[in-house]
Amino acid sequence: MTCSQLGGPCDHPHSRTTADDVINAQDQHLRQVVAAGDTEHIEALDQMKGRWRRPISGMKWYRQAKRDFAALPED
Ligand SMILES: [Zn+2]
């Protein structure tokens, strides 16, 4: 799964085996690139932070991300 498939602006790939790992990898990716001075990822990072703050709407996104992950062919 890539950054853009998780709502981010780039095509950075996450090759992890579970949806939870991919979501955590995306969270880290957003923090790392924003900390390094990237501005395109700020919006996606804010949305990710908002998901942790709002469990109900965040959970909907989380379930969708898990479904998207399950639908992908294994790599
Ligand atoms: Zn990215």
N, CA, C, O and the ligand as a Tripos MOL2 file, in Angstrom:
@<TRIPOS>MOLECULE
protein
  301   299    76     0     0
PROTEIN
NO_CHARGES

@<TRIPOS>ATOM
      1 N           0.8420   -1.1940    0.0000 N.3       1 MET1
      2 CA          0.0000    0.0000    0.0000 C.3       1 MET1
      3 C           0.8770    1.2430    0.0000 C.2       1 MET1
      4 O           1.9550    1.2470    0.5930 O.2       1 MET1
      5 N           0.4160    2.2960   -0.6630 N.am      2 THR2
      6 CA          1.2430    3.4920   -0.7500 C.3       2 THR2
      7 C           0.6590    4.6120    0.1070 C.2       2 THR2
      8 O          -0.4910    4.5690    0.5450 O.2       2 THR2
      9 N           1.5150    5.6260    0.3260 N.am      3 CYS3
     10 CA          1.0950    6.8380    1.0190 C.3       3 CYS3
     11 C          -0.2060    7.3900    0.4090 C.2       3 CYS3
     12 O          -1.1290    7.7550    1.1370 O.2       3 CYS3
     13 N          -0.2700    7.4470   -0.9250 N.am      4 SER4
     14 CA         -1.4430    8.0640   -1.5620 C.3       4 SER4
     15 C          -2.7010    7.2150   -1.3630 C.2       4 SER4
     16 O          -3.8010    7.7630   -1.2870 O.2       4 SER4
     17 N          -2.5610    5.9000   -1.2770 N.am      5 GLN5
     18 CA         -3.7270    5.0510   -1.0210 C.3       5 GLN5
     19 C          -4.2730    5.2530    0.3890 C.2       5 GLN5
     20 O          -5.4160    4.9010    0.6780 O.2       5 GLN5
     21 N          -3.4480    5.8220    1.2570 N.am      6 LEU6
     22 CA         -3.8730    6.0960    2.6290 C.3       6 LEU6
     23 C          -4.1990    7.5740    2.8220 C.2       6 LEU6
     24 O          -4.2730    8.0540    3.9530 O.2       6 LEU6
     25 N          -4.3900    8.2870    1.7270 N.am      7 GLY7
     26 CA         -4.8160    9.6820    1.8170 C.3       7 GLY7
     27 C          -3.6800   10.6760    1.7890 C.2       7 GLY7
     28 O          -3.9150   11.8720    1.9640 O.2       7 GLY7
     29 N          -2.4530   10.2260    1.5750 N.am      8 GLY8
     30 CA         -1.3070   11.1230    1.5460 C.3       8 GLY8
     31 C          -0.9990   11.5970    0.1350 C.2       8 GLY8
     32 O          -1.6360   11.1530   -0.8210 O.2       8 GLY8
     33 N          -0.0310   12.4940   -0.0070 N.am      9 PRO9
     34 CA          0.2590   13.1200   -1.2910 C.3       9 PRO9
     35 C           1.3370   12.4390   -2.1470 C.2       9 PRO9
     36 O           1.5350   12.8590   -3.2870 O.2       9 PRO9
     37 N           2.0290   11.4290   -1.6640 N.am     10 CYS10
     38 CA          3.1040   10.8530   -2.4830 C.3      10 CYS10
     39 C           2.8960    9.3620   -2.6860 C.2      10 CYS10
     40 O           1.9400    8.7870   -2.1670 O.2      10 CYS10
     41 N           3.7910    8.7360   -3.4410 N.am     11 ASP11
     42 CA          3.6380    7.3240   -3.7640 C.3      11 ASP11
     43 C           4.5960    6.4400   -2.9730 C.2      11 ASP11
     44 O           4.9360    5.3350   -3.3970 O.2      11 ASP11
     45 N           5.0210    6.9360   -1.8310 N.am     12 HIS12
     46 CA          5.8990    6.1460   -0.9730 C.3      12 HIS12
     47 C           5.2370    4.8120   -0.6270 C.2      12 HIS12
     48 O           4.1380    4.8030   -0.0740 O.2      12 HIS12
     49 N           5.8830    3.6880   -0.9420 N.am     13 PRO13
     50 CA          5.2400    2.3830   -0.6810 C.3      13 PRO13
     51 C           5.4820    1.8660    0.7410 C.2      13 PRO13
     52 O           6.5630    2.0280    1.3060 O.2      13 PRO13
     53 N           4.4540    1.2480    1.2910 N.am     14 HIS14
     54 CA          4.6050    0.5570    2.5670 C.3      14 HIS14
     55 C           4.4030   -0.9230    2.3070 C.2      14 HIS14
     56 O           3.2850   -1.3560    2.0290 O.2      14 HIS14
     57 N           5.4750   -1.7100    2.3940 N.am     15 SER15
     58 CA          5.3000   -3.1420    2.2050 C.3      15 SER15
     59 C           5.3120   -3.8260    3.5630 C.2      15 SER15
     60 O           6.3450   -4.3070    4.0310 O.2      15 SER15
     61 N           4.1540   -3.8570    4.1750 N.am     16 ARG16
     62 CA          3.9860   -4.5270    5.4640 C.3      16 ARG16
     63 C           2.9670   -5.6410    5.2970 C.2      16 ARG16
     64 O           2.2270   -5.6800    4.3130 O.2      16 ARG16
     65 N           2.9350   -6.5290    6.2480 N.am     17 THR17
     66 CA          2.0880   -7.7120    6.0800 C.3      17 THR17
     67 C           0.6860   -7.5520    6.6560 C.2      17 THR17
     68 O          -0.2180   -8.2920    6.2700 O.2      17 THR17
     69 N           0.4830   -6.6120    7.5620 N.am     18 THR18
     70 CA         -0.8650   -6.4210    8.1010 C.3      18 THR18
     71 C          -1.3060   -4.9770    7.9230 C.2      18 THR18
     72 O          -0.4840   -4.0710    7.7880 O.2      18 THR18
     73 N          -2.6280   -4.7800    7.9260 N.am     19 ALA19
     74 CA         -3.1700   -3.4310    7.7800 C.3      19 ALA19
     75 C          -2.7260   -2.5410    8.9390 C.2      19 ALA19
     76 O          -2.4350   -1.3620    8.7410 O.2      19 ALA19
     77 N          -2.6750   -3.1000   10.1420 N.am     20 ASP20
     78 CA         -2.2340   -2.3050   11.3030 C.3      20 ASP20
     79 C          -0.8110   -1.8000   11.1060 C.2      20 ASP20
     80 O          -0.5050   -0.6470   11.4090 O.2      20 ASP20
     81 N           0.0640   -2.6760   10.5910 N.am     21 ASP21
     82 CA          1.4520   -2.2780   10.3460 C.3      21 ASP21
     83 C           1.5270   -1.1640    9.3090 C.2      21 ASP21
     84 O           2.2930   -0.2120    9.4550 O.2      21 ASP21
     85 N           0.7140   -1.3010    8.2540 N.am     22 VAL22
     86 CA          0.7150   -0.2960    7.1870 C.3      22 VAL22
     87 C           0.2480    1.0530    7.7290 C.2      22 VAL22
     88 O           0.8230    2.0920    7.4060 O.2      22 VAL22
     89 N          -0.7960    1.0300    8.5520 N.am     23 ILE23
     90 CA         -1.3340    2.2760    9.1100 C.3      23 ILE23
     91 C          -0.3050    2.9240   10.0360 C.2      23 ILE23
     92 O          -0.1230    4.1410   10.0110 O.2      23 ILE23
     93 N           0.3600    2.1170   10.8450 N.am     24 ASN24
     94 CA          1.4100    2.6560   11.7110 C.3      24 ASN24
     95 C           2.5850    3.1830   10.8940 C.2      24 ASN24
     96 O           3.1710    4.2130   11.2300 O.2      24 ASN24
     97 N           2.9280    2.4690    9.8150 N.am     25 ALA25
     98 CA          4.0300    2.9140    8.9500 C.3      25 ALA25
     99 C           3.6870    4.2460    8.2950 C.2      25 ALA25
    100 O           4.5440    5.1190    8.1590 O.2      25 ALA25
    101 N           2.4240    4.3970    7.8900 N.am     26 GLN26
    102 CA          1.9890    5.6520    7.2820 C.3      26 GLN26
    103 C           2.0610    6.7910    8.3090 C.2      26 GLN26
    104 O           2.5110    7.8930    7.9930 O.2      26 GLN26
    105 N           1.6180    6.5170    9.5260 N.am     27 ASP27
    106 CA          1.6750    7.5110   10.6010 C.3      27 ASP27
    107 C           3.1220    7.9890   10.7880 C.2      27 ASP27
    108 O           3.3860    9.1870   10.8840 O.2      27 ASP27
    109 N           4.0480    7.0260   10.8360 N.am     28 GLN28
    110 CA          5.4650    7.3690   11.0000 C.3      28 GLN28
    111 C           6.0120    8.1160    9.7930 C.2      28 GLN28
    112 O           6.7630    9.0800    9.9380 O.2      28 GLN28
    113 N           5.6280    7.6640    8.5920 N.am     29 HIS29
    114 CA          6.0650    8.3130    7.3600 C.3      29 HIS29
    115 C           5.6380    9.7800    7.3550 C.2      29 HIS29
    116 O           6.4380   10.6610    7.0410 O.2      29 HIS29
    117 N           4.3790   10.0400    7.7040 N.am     30 LEU30
    118 CA          3.8850   11.4260    7.7300 C.3      30 LEU30
    119 C           4.6880   12.2640    8.7110 C.2      30 LEU30
    120 O           5.1040   13.3750    8.3830 O.2      30 LEU30
    121 N           4.9100   11.7410    9.9140 N.am     31 ARG31
    122 CA          5.6580   12.4920   10.9310 C.3      31 ARG31
    123 C           7.0820   12.7540   10.4700 C.2      31 ARG31
    124 O           7.6080   13.8520   10.6560 O.2      31 ARG31
    125 N           7.7150   11.7310    9.8590 N.am     32 GLN32
    126 CA          9.1110   11.8710    9.4500 C.3      32 GLN32
    127 C           9.2880   12.9310    8.3750 C.2      32 GLN32
    128 O          10.1660   13.7880    8.4770 O.2      32 GLN32
    129 N           8.4300   12.8700    7.3200 N.am     33 VAL33
    130 CA          8.6530   13.8150    6.2260 C.3      33 VAL33
    131 C           8.2860   15.2360    6.6510 C.2      33 VAL33
    132 O           8.9280   16.1950    6.2230 O.2      33 VAL33
    133 N           7.2530   15.3790    7.4930 N.am     34 VAL34
    134 CA          6.9010   16.7210    7.9630 C.3      34 VAL34
    135 C           8.0070   17.2580    8.8660 C.2      34 VAL34
    136 O           8.3610   18.4350    8.7880 O.2      34 VAL34
    137 N           8.5510   16.3960    9.7220 N.am     35 ALA35
    138 CA          9.6650   16.8090   10.5900 C.3      35 ALA35
    139 C          10.8770   17.2100    9.7570 C.2      35 ALA35
    140 O          11.6660   18.0570   10.1770 O.2      35 ALA35
    141 N          11.0310   16.6070    8.5810 N.am     36 ALA36
    142 CA         12.1580   16.9150    7.6990 C.3      36 ALA36
    143 C          11.8990   18.1560    6.8510 C.2      36 ALA36
    144 O          12.7440   18.5420    6.0440 O.2      36 ALA36
    145 N          10.7290   18.7880    7.0290 N.am     37 GLY37
    146 CA         10.4790   20.0460    6.3440 C.3      37 GLY37
    147 C           9.4970   19.9690    5.1890 C.2      37 GLY37
    148 O           9.2600   20.9750    4.5200 O.2      37 GLY37
    149 N           8.9120   18.7900    4.9360 N.am     38 ASP38
    150 CA          7.9460   18.6530    3.8460 C.3      38 ASP38
    151 C           6.6510   19.3700    4.2200 C.2      38 ASP38
    152 O           6.1740   19.2610    5.3490 O.2      38 ASP38
    153 N           6.0820   20.1130    3.2490 N.am     39 THR39
    154 CA          4.8240   20.8020    3.5350 C.3      39 THR39
    155 C           3.6160   20.0840    2.9330 C.2      39 THR39
    156 O           2.4910   20.2760    3.3940 O.2      39 THR39
    157 N           3.8440   19.2500    1.8940 N.am     40 GLU40
    158 CA          2.7130   18.5760    1.2440 C.3      40 GLU40
    159 C           2.0390   17.5550    2.1510 C.2      40 GLU40
    160 O           0.8690   17.2270    1.9590 O.2      40 GLU40
    161 N           2.7670   17.0580    3.1300 N.am     41 HIS41
    162 CA          2.2090   16.0190    3.9980 C.3      41 HIS41
    163 C           1.5420   16.5790    5.2500 C.2      41 HIS41
    164 O           0.9750   15.8230    6.0390 O.2      41 HIS41
    165 N           1.6050   17.9090    5.4400 N.am     42 ILE42
    166 CA          1.0720   18.4810    6.6810 C.3      42 ILE42
    167 C          -0.4240   18.2110    6.8170 C.2      42 ILE42
    168 O          -0.9080   17.8600    7.8930 O.2      42 ILE42
    169 N          -1.1600   18.3820    5.6920 N.am     43 GLU43
    170 CA         -2.6070   18.1660    5.7590 C.3      43 GLU43
    171 C          -2.9350   16.7130    6.1110 C.2      43 GLU43
    172 O          -3.7980   16.4450    6.9470 O.2      43 GLU43
    173 N          -2.2390   15.7870    5.4650 N.am     44 ALA44
    174 CA         -2.4740   14.3670    5.7430 C.3      44 ALA44
    175 C          -2.1170   14.0260    7.1880 C.2      44 ALA44
    176 O          -2.7860   13.2170    7.8310 O.2      44 ALA44
    177 N          -1.0490   14.6560    7.6890 N.am     45 LEU45
    178 CA         -0.6620   14.4160    9.0860 C.3      45 LEU45
    179 C          -1.7230   14.9490   10.0400 C.2      45 LEU45
    180 O          -2.0590   14.2970   11.0290 O.2      45 LEU45
    181 N          -2.2520   16.1390    9.7400 N.am     46 ASP46
    182 CA         -3.3170   16.6970   10.5760 C.3      46 ASP46
    183 C          -4.5380   15.7850   10.5830 C.2      46 ASP46
    184 O          -5.1720   15.5760   11.6180 O.2      46 ASP46
    185 N          -4.8610   15.2360    9.3820 N.am     47 GLN47
    186 CA         -6.0090   14.3220    9.3110 C.3      47 GLN47
    187 C          -5.7530   13.0670   10.1240 C.2      47 GLN47
    188 O          -6.6500   12.5550   10.7930 O.2      47 GLN47
    189 N          -4.5140   12.5700   10.0620 N.am     48 MET48
    190 CA         -4.1780   11.3710   10.8290 C.3      48 MET48
    191 C          -4.2830   11.6510   12.3260 C.2      48 MET48
    192 O          -4.8180   10.8370   13.0780 O.2      48 MET48
    193 N          -3.7730   12.8020   12.7530 N.am     49 LYS49
    194 CA         -3.8760   13.1650   14.1730 C.3      49 LYS49
    195 C          -5.3300   13.2900   14.5920 C.2      49 LYS49
    196 O          -5.7090   12.8800   15.6890 O.2      49 LYS49
    197 N          -6.1630   13.8760   13.6870 N.am     50 GLY50
    198 CA         -7.5810   14.0360   13.9780 C.3      50 GLY50
    199 C          -8.2780   12.6990   14.1510 C.2      50 GLY50
    200 O          -9.2090   12.5700   14.9460 O.2      50 GLY50
    201 N          -7.8130   11.6870   13.3840 N.am     51 ARG51
    202 CA         -8.4200   10.3540   13.5050 C.3      51 ARG51
    203 C          -8.1830    9.7740   14.8810 C.2      51 ARG51
    204 O          -9.0640    9.1220   15.4420 O.2      51 ARG51
    205 N          -6.9940   10.0060   15.4360 N.am     52 TRP52
    206 CA         -6.7220    9.4660   16.7790 C.3      52 TRP52
    207 C          -7.5600   10.2190   17.8130 C.2      52 TRP52
    208 O          -7.9390    9.6600   18.8420 O.2      52 TRP52
    209 N          -7.8450   11.4880   17.5310 N.am     53 ARG53
    210 CA         -8.6350   12.2770   18.4930 C.3      53 ARG53
    211 C         -10.1240   11.9700   18.4160 C.2      53 ARG53
    212 O         -10.8340   12.0510   19.4190 O.2      53 ARG53
    213 N         -10.6010   11.6130   17.2080 N.am     54 ARG54
    214 CA        -12.0370   11.3360   17.0460 C.3      54 ARG54
    215 C         -12.2250    9.8650   16.7160 C.2      54 ARG54
    216 O         -12.2520    9.4800   15.5470 O.2      54 ARG54
    217 N         -12.3550    9.0500   17.7490 N.am     55 PRO55
    218 CA        -12.3460    7.5970   17.5350 C.3      55 PRO55
    219 C         -13.4510    7.1130   16.6010 C.2      55 PRO55
    220 O         -13.2440    6.1470   15.8670 O.2      55 PRO55
    221 N         -14.6100    7.7520   16.6070 N.am     56 ILE56
    222 CA        -15.7170    7.2000   15.8180 C.3      56 ILE56
    223 C         -15.5120    7.4470   14.3320 C.2      56 ILE56
    224 O         -15.5730    6.5040   13.5430 O.2      56 ILE56
    225 N         -15.2700    8.6890   13.9320 N.am     57 SER57
    226 CA        -15.0220    8.9390   12.5120 C.3      57 SER57
    227 C         -13.6750    8.3490   12.1010 C.2      57 SER57
    228 O         -13.5010    7.9180   10.9610 O.2      57 SER57
    229 N         -12.7200    8.3330   13.0420 N.am     58 GLY58
    230 CA        -11.4210    7.7240   12.7500 C.3      58 GLY58
    231 C         -11.5620    6.2390   12.4920 C.2      58 GLY58
    232 O         -10.8700    5.6820   11.6400 O.2      58 GLY58
    233 N         -12.4540    5.6000   13.2240 N.am     59 MET59
    234 CA        -12.6620    4.1620   13.0670 C.3      59 MET59
    235 C         -13.2070    3.8140   11.6890 C.2      59 MET59
    236 O         -12.8550    2.7830   11.1160 O.2      59 MET59
    237 N         -14.0740    4.6840   11.1580 N.am     60 LYS60
    238 CA        -14.5960    4.4540    9.8090 C.3      60 LYS60
    239 C         -13.4580    4.4370    8.7930 C.2      60 LYS60
    240 O         -13.3980    3.5700    7.9210 O.2      60 LYS60
    241 N         -12.5550    5.4130    8.9210 N.am     61 TRP61
    242 CA        -11.4050    5.4720    8.0170 C.3      61 TRP61
    243 C         -10.5390    4.2280    8.1900 C.2      61 TRP61
    244 O         -10.0610    3.6440    7.2170 O.2      61 TRP61
    245 N         -10.3510    3.8400    9.4340 N.am     62 TYR62
    246 CA         -9.5070    2.7020    9.7630 C.3      62 TYR62
    247 C         -10.0670    1.4190    9.1570 C.2      62 TYR62
    248 O          -9.3250    0.6110    8.5980 O.2      62 TYR62
    249 N         -11.3910    1.2380    9.2710 N.am     63 ARG63
    250 CA        -12.0170    0.0420    8.6810 C.3      63 ARG63
    251 C         -11.8860    0.0560    7.1660 C.2      63 ARG63
    252 O         -11.6260   -0.9780    6.5520 O.2      63 ARG63
    253 N         -12.0670    1.2410    6.5550 N.am     64 GLN64
    254 CA        -11.9350    1.3490    5.1040 C.3      64 GLN64
    255 C         -10.5040    1.0190    4.6790 C.2      64 GLN64
    256 O         -10.2900    0.3140    3.6930 O.2      64 GLN64
    257 N          -9.5360    1.5300    5.4250 N.am     65 ALA65
    258 CA         -8.1390    1.2540    5.0970 C.3      65 ALA65
    259 C          -7.8650   -0.2450    5.1930 C.2      65 ALA65
    260 O          -7.1300   -0.7980    4.3740 O.2      65 ALA65
    261 N          -8.4530   -0.9000    6.1870 N.am     66 LYS66
    262 CA         -8.2800   -2.3430    6.3290 C.3      66 LYS66
    263 C          -8.9090   -3.0930    5.1590 C.2      66 LYS66
    264 O          -8.3440   -4.0660    4.6600 O.2      66 LYS66
    265 N         -10.0960   -2.6270    4.7200 N.am     67 ARG67
    266 CA        -10.7440   -3.2580    3.5640 C.3      67 ARG67
    267 C          -9.8950   -3.0690    2.3090 C.2      67 ARG67
    268 O          -9.6900   -4.0040    1.5350 O.2      67 ARG67
    269 N          -9.4010   -1.8310    2.1200 N.am     68 ASP68
    270 CA         -8.5520   -1.5550    0.9510 C.3      68 ASP68
    271 C          -7.3190   -2.4510    0.9720 C.2      68 ASP68
    272 O          -6.9040   -2.9940   -0.0510 O.2      68 ASP68
    273 N          -6.7520   -2.5890    2.1520 N.am     69 PHE69
    274 CA         -5.5520   -3.4170    2.2920 C.3      69 PHE69
    275 C          -5.8660   -4.8690    1.9360 C.2      69 PHE69
    276 O          -5.0960   -5.5170    1.2270 O.2      69 PHE69
    277 N          -7.0000   -5.3800    2.4270 N.am     70 ALA70
    278 CA         -7.3780   -6.7730    2.1910 C.3      70 ALA70
    279 C          -7.6410   -7.0310    0.7090 C.2      70 ALA70
    280 O          -7.4640   -8.1490    0.2250 O.2      70 ALA70
    281 N          -8.0740   -5.9700   -0.0200 N.am     71 ALA71
    282 CA         -8.4090   -6.1300   -1.4280 C.3      71 ALA71
    283 C          -7.1690   -6.1300   -2.3320 C.2      71 ALA71
    284 O          -7.2510   -6.4970   -3.5040 O.2      71 ALA71
    285 N          -6.0260   -5.7170   -1.7810 N.am     72 LEU72
    286 CA         -4.8110   -5.6420   -2.5930 C.3      72 LEU72
    287 C          -4.2110   -7.0270   -2.7950 C.2      72 LEU72
    288 O          -4.2990   -7.8840   -1.9160 O.2      72 LEU72
    289 N          -3.6010   -7.2430   -3.9600 N.am     73 PRO73
    290 CA         -2.8580   -8.5000   -4.1270 C.3      73 PRO73
    291 C          -1.6410   -8.4960   -3.2160 C.2      73 PRO73
    292 O          -1.1010   -7.4280   -2.9290 O.2      73 PRO73
    293 N          -1.2020   -9.6360   -2.7630 N.am     74 GLU74
    294 CA         -0.0230   -9.7060   -1.8900 C.3      74 GLU74
    295 C           1.2250   -9.3680   -2.6760 C.2      74 GLU74
    296 O           1.3650   -9.7570   -3.8350 O.2      74 GLU74
    297 N           2.1350   -8.6390   -2.0390 N.am     75 ASP75
    298 CA          3.3880   -8.3580   -2.7450 C.3      75 ASP75
    299 C           4.5840   -8.8900   -1.9700 C.2      75 ASP75
    300 O           5.7220   -8.7440   -2.4140 O.2      75 ASP75
    301 ZN          3.9790   10.3600    1.5390 Zn       76 ZN76
@<TRIPOS>BOND
     1     1     2 1
     2     2     3 1
     3     3     4 2
     4     3     5 am
     5     5     6 1
     6     6     7 1
     7     7     8 2
     8     7     9 am
     9     9    10 1
    10    10    11 1
    11    11    12 2
    12    11    13 am
    13    13    14 1
    14    14    15 1
    15    15    16 2
    16    15    17 am
    17    17    18 1
    18    18    19 1
    19    19    20 2
    20    19    21 am
    21    21    22 1
    22    22    23 1
    23    23    24 2
    24    23    25 am
    25    25    26 1
    26    26    27 1
    27    27    28 2
    28    27    29 am
    29    29    30 1
    30    30    31 1
    31    31    32 2
    32    31    33 am
    33    33    34 1
    34    34    35 1
    35    35    36 2
    36    35    37 am
    37    37    38 1
    38    38    39 1
    39    39    40 2
    40    39    41 am
    41    41    42 1
    42    42    43 1
    43    43    44 2
    44    43    45 am
    45    45    46 1
    46    46    47 1
    47    47    48 2
    48    47    49 am
    49    49    50 1
    50    50    51 1
    51    51    52 2
    52    51    53 am
    53    53    54 1
    54    54    55 1
    55    55    56 2
    56    55    57 am
    57    57    58 1
    58    58    59 1
    59    59    60 2
    60    59    61 am
    61    61    62 1
    62    62    63 1
    63    63    64 2
    64    63    65 am
    65    65    66 1
    66    66    67 1
    67    67    68 2
    68    67    69 am
    69    69    70 1
    70    70    71 1
    71    71    72 2
    72    71    73 am
    73    73    74 1
    74    74    75 1
    75    75    76 2
    76    75    77 am
    77    77    78 1
    78    78    79 1
    79    79    80 2
    80    79    81 am
    81    81    82 1
    82    82    83 1
    83    83    84 2
    84    83    85 am
    85    85    86 1
    86    86    87 1
    87    87    88 2
    88    87    89 am
    89    89    90 1
    90    90    91 1
    91    91    92 2
    92    91    93 am
    93    93    94 1
    94    94    95 1
    95    95    96 2
    96    95    97 am
    97    97    98 1
    98    98    99 1
    99    99   100 2
   100    99   101 am
   101   101   102 1
   102   102   103 1
   103   103   104 2
   104   103   105 am
   105   105   106 1
   106   106   107 1
   107   107   108 2
   108   107   109 am
   109   109   110 1
   110   110   111 1
   111   111   112 2
   112   111   113 am
   113   113   114 1
   114   114   115 1
   115   115   116 2
   116   115   117 am
   117   117   118 1
   118   118   119 1
   119   119   120 2
   120   119   121 am
   121   121   122 1
   122   122   123 1
   123   123   124 2
   124   123   125 am
   125   125   126 1
   126   126   127 1
   127   127   128 2
   128   127   129 am
   129   129   130 1
   130   130   131 1
   131   131   132 2
   132   131   133 am
   133   133   134 1
   134   134   135 1
   135   135   136 2
   136   135   137 am
   137   137   138 1
   138   138   139 1
   139   139   140 2
   140   139   141 am
   141   141   142 1
   142   142   143 1
   143   143   144 2
   144   143   145 am
   145   145   146 1
   146   146   147 1
   147   147   148 2
   148   147   149 am
   149   149   150 1
   150   150   151 1
   151   151   152 2
   152   151   153 am
   153   153   154 1
   154   154   155 1
   155   155   156 2
   156   155   157 am
   157   157   158 1
   158   158   159 1
   159   159   160 2
   160   159   161 am
   161   161   162 1
   162   162   163 1
   163   163   164 2
   164   163   165 am
   165   165   166 1
   166   166   167 1
   167   167   168 2
   168   167   169 am
   169   169   170 1
   170   170   171 1
   171   171   172 2
   172   171   173 am
   173   173   174 1
   174   174   175 1
   175   175   176 2
   176   175   177 am
   177   177   178 1
   178   178   179 1
   179   179   180 2
   180   179   181 am
   181   181   182 1
   182   182   183 1
   183   183   184 2
   184   183   185 am
   185   185   186 1
   186   186   187 1
   187   187   188 2
   188   187   189 am
   189   189   190 1
   190   190   191 1
   191   191   192 2
   192   191   193 am
   193   193   194 1
   194   194   195 1
   195   195   196 2
   196   195   197 am
   197   197   198 1
   198   198   199 1
   199   199   200 2
   200   199   201 am
   201   201   202 1
   202   202   203 1
   203   203   204 2
   204   203   205 am
   205   205   206 1
   206   206   207 1
   207   207   208 2
   208   207   209 am
   209   209   210 1
   210   210   211 1
   211   211   212 2
   212   211   213 am
   213   213   214 1
   214   214   215 1
   215   215   216 2
   216   215   217 am
   217   217   218 1
   218   218   219 1
   219   219   220 2
   220   219   221 am
   221   221   222 1
   222   222   223 1
   223   223   224 2
   224   223   225 am
   225   225   226 1
   226   226   227 1
   227   227   228 2
   228   227   229 am
   229   229   230 1
   230   230   231 1
   231   231   232 2
   232   231   233 am
   233   233   234 1
   234   234   235 1
   235   235   236 2
   236   235   237 am
   237   237   238 1
   238   238   239 1
   239   239   240 2
   240   239   241 am
   241   241   242 1
   242   242   243 1
   243   243   244 2
   244   243   245 am
   245   245   246 1
   246   246   247 1
   247   247   248 2
   248   247   249 am
   249   249   250 1
   250   250   251 1
   251   251   252 2
   252   251   253 am
   253   253   254 1
   254   254   255 1
   255   255   256 2
   256   255   257 am
   257   257   258 1
   258   258   259 1
   259   259   260 2
   260   259   261 am
   261   261   262 1
   262   262   263 1
   263   263   264 2
   264   263   265 am
   265   265   266 1
   266   266   267 1
   267   267   268 2
   268   267   269 am
   269   269   270 1
   270   270   271 1
   271   271   272 2
   272   271   273 am
   273   273   274 1
   274   274   275 1
   275   275   276 2
   276   275   277 am
   277   277   278 1
   278   278   279 1
   279   279   280 2
   280   279   281 am
   281   281   282 1
   282   282   283 1
   283   283   284 2
   284   283   285 am
   285   285   286 1
   286   286   287 1
   287   287   288 2
   288   287   289 am
   289   289   290 1
   290   290   291 1
   291   291   292 2
   292   291   293 am
   293   293   294 1
   294   294   295 1
   295   295   296 2
   296   295   297 am
   297   297   298 1
   298   298   299 1
   299   299   300 2
@<TRIPOS>SUBSTRUCTURE
     1 MET1         2 RESIDUE 1 A MET
     2 THR2         6 RESIDUE 1 A THR
     3 CYS3        10 RESIDUE 1 A CYS
     4 SER4        14 RESIDUE 1 A SER
     5 GLN5        18 RESIDUE 1 A GLN
     6 LEU6        22 RESIDUE 1 A LEU
     7 GLY7        26 RESIDUE 1 A GLY
     8 GLY8        30 RESIDUE 1 A GLY
     9 PRO9        34 RESIDUE 1 A PRO
    10 CYS10       38 RESIDUE 1 A CYS
    11 ASP11       42 RESIDUE 1 A ASP
    12 HIS12       46 RESIDUE 1 A HIS
    13 PRO13       50 RESIDUE 1 A PRO
    14 HIS14       54 RESIDUE 1 A HIS
    15 SER15       58 RESIDUE 1 A SER
    16 ARG16       62 RESIDUE 1 A ARG
    17 THR17       66 RESIDUE 1 A THR
    18 THR18       70 RESIDUE 1 A THR
    19 ALA19       74 RESIDUE 1 A ALA
    20 ASP20       78 RESIDUE 1 A ASP
    21 ASP21       82 RESIDUE 1 A ASP
    22 VAL22       86 RESIDUE 1 A VAL
    23 ILE23       90 RESIDUE 1 A ILE
    24 ASN24       94 RESIDUE 1 A ASN
    25 ALA25       98 RESIDUE 1 A ALA
    26 GLN26      102 RESIDUE 1 A GLN
    27 ASP27      106 RESIDUE 1 A ASP
    28 GLN28      110 RESIDUE 1 A GLN
    29 HIS29      114 RESIDUE 1 A HIS
    30 LEU30      118 RESIDUE 1 A LEU
    31 ARG31      122 RESIDUE 1 A ARG
    32 GLN32      126 RESIDUE 1 A GLN
    33 VAL33      130 RESIDUE 1 A VAL
    34 VAL34      134 RESIDUE 1 A VAL
    35 ALA35      138 RESIDUE 1 A ALA
    36 ALA36      142 RESIDUE 1 A ALA
    37 GLY37      146 RESIDUE 1 A GLY
    38 ASP38      150 RESIDUE 1 A ASP
    39 THR39      154 RESIDUE 1 A THR
    40 GLU40      158 RESIDUE 1 A GLU
    41 HIS41      162 RESIDUE 1 A HIS
    42 ILE42      166 RESIDUE 1 A ILE
    43 GLU43      170 RESIDUE 1 A GLU
    44 ALA44      174 RESIDUE 1 A ALA
    45 LEU45      178 RESIDUE 1 A LEU
    46 ASP46      182 RESIDUE 1 A ASP
    47 GLN47      186 RESIDUE 1 A GLN
    48 MET48      190 RESIDUE 1 A MET
    49 LYS49      194 RESIDUE 1 A LYS
    50 GLY50      198 RESIDUE 1 A GLY
    51 ARG51      202 RESIDUE 1 A ARG
    52 TRP52      206 RESIDUE 1 A TRP
    53 ARG53      210 RESIDUE 1 A ARG
    54 ARG54      214 RESIDUE 1 A ARG
    55 PRO55      218 RESIDUE 1 A PRO
    56 ILE56      222 RESIDUE 1 A ILE
    57 SER57      226 RESIDUE 1 A SER
    58 GLY58      230 RESIDUE 1 A GLY
    59 MET59      234 RESIDUE 1 A MET
    60 LYS60      238 RESIDUE 1 A LYS
    61 TRP61      242 RESIDUE 1 A TRP
    62 TYR62      246 RESIDUE 1 A TYR
    63 ARG63      250 RESIDUE 1 A ARG
    64 GLN64      254 RESIDUE 1 A GLN
    65 ALA65      258 RESIDUE 1 A ALA
    66 LYS66      262 RESIDUE 1 A LYS
    67 ARG67      266 RESIDUE 1 A ARG
    68 ASP68      270 RESIDUE 1 A ASP
    69 PHE69      274 RESIDUE 1 A PHE
    70 ALA70      278 RESIDUE 1 A ALA
    71 ALA71      282 RESIDUE 1 A ALA
    72 LEU72      286 RESIDUE 1 A LEU
    73 PRO73      290 RESIDUE 1 A PRO
    74 GLU74      294 RESIDUE 1 A GLU
    75 ASP75      298 RESIDUE 1 A ASP
    76 ZN76       301 GROUP 0 **** ****
